[in-house]
Amino acid sequence: MKIRPMSVTEINSYIGRQLKYDPILGNAIIVGEISNFKVYNSGHAYFTLKDENSKISCVMFNSAYSGLDYNPKEGEKTEIRGSIGVYEKEGRYQIYVEDMAPMGQGALFQAFMKQKEYLEKQGYFLKQRPIKKFPDAIGIVTSKTGAALRDMLTVLKRRNPKVKVIVCHASVQGQYAAFEIARGIDYFNETKKVDTIIVARGGGSLEELWAFNEMPVVEAIYSSNIPVISGVGHETDFTLTDFVADHRGATPTEAAEFSASPLEEYILFLKGIKTSMFQLLNHKIEIEKNTLERYHTKYLCQLISNKINDYYTNIDSSWNILHNKTTQKLSKAYEQLNLYGESLHALSPLSTLSRGYSVVKKKEETVRSISEVNLQDRIDIILKNGIIKAEVIAKEEKDFNGH
């Protein structure tokens, strides 16, 4: 049989298909040492996996690397799972990594992920309570002999020496560690002497940190009535305690820093409260003052109105009295005036004239005697209904009194 010549591209493509459909190479688990580990801006991780005699290139794309709960380190023994494929452009094969874990921790890591998934579905990670910014007392559950405790005490003393710190000793690894840690959390909840609880220890392997993944600790934190801060391991270490706690500190030191704000900030906070209280009090006083002034003004206006009404009432009463008395006096005066009028009327010349008598005047002077006129004098004879102009042509003296 004659074999057809193949191009480089075709042969690389053929090798890639063979590798892809191989039952072992399509889903291989490989162990080795990490070398030249680098993460690019794209989020893809590239490294070499090697042992004493050989090495192979590896790539872990961002879609897989971003979900990795583990931070690979240079020179670390690791266990990876992935498929063998060909990078056809350069004709070299490499491992396309889908998952990886520290060497010897594959089973533990899988157990961790399975338990994490279960707890998340059960809602254990939803209980996030606020941490008191200025606590009076902080409880720490950790080993009294560990360096983590010394670091936390140093941080707390530096940030706020006024905060009381109570330490409850607990083993942080070993057979009984989980129960001791849970007992410490329960102790602080029973005594109610602290505002915040820190559960912490220094860094270590997954096996060494495993106590913080066990259910007694998870349940104690979840059931705690006091907010809990987790400060377990280094920044790259994760335990179930980190997820169920109210706050995660990447390290014990960071957990201590988060648990208590600096004393200077606390003093400023108290000054702010003082200022706010004074402002609130002054505002309240101003409101009460305005209210009092309104009531006082209203009362004063009402008082003045009542006084004015009283004056009006007195004026009306006095007017009625004056009117009545004046009317009575006027009535009497009218009666008296009528009497005087009748008397005067009887004495009036007009009354005399109405009875047929007349008045003689000479040059506007009333003539009372015949001797007051001379012959040819012009005189006015005033009657009831008019005046007669006359000239004296004769005069005769006569005594009408009978003498």
Secondary structure, 3 states (H helix, E strand, C coil): CCCCCCCHHHHHHHHHHHHHCCCCHHHEEEEEEEEEEEECCCCCEEEEEECCCCEEEEEECHHHHCCCCCCCCCCCEEEEEEEEEEECCCCEEEEEEEEEEECCCHHHHHHHHHHHHHHHHCCCCCCCCCCCCCCCEEEEEECCCCHHHHHHHHHHHHHCCCCEEEEEECCCCCCCHHHHHHHHHHHHHHHCCCCEEEEEECCCCCCCCHHHHCHHHHHHHHHCCCCEEEEECCCCCCCHHHHHCCEECCCHHHHHHHHCCCHHHHHHHHHHHHHHHHHHHHHHHHHHHHHHHHHHHHHHHHHHHHHHHHHHHHHHHHHHHHHHHHHHHHHHHHHHHHHHHHHHHHHCHHHHHHCCCCEEEECCEECCCHHHCCCCCEEEEEECCEEEEEECCCCCCCCCCCC
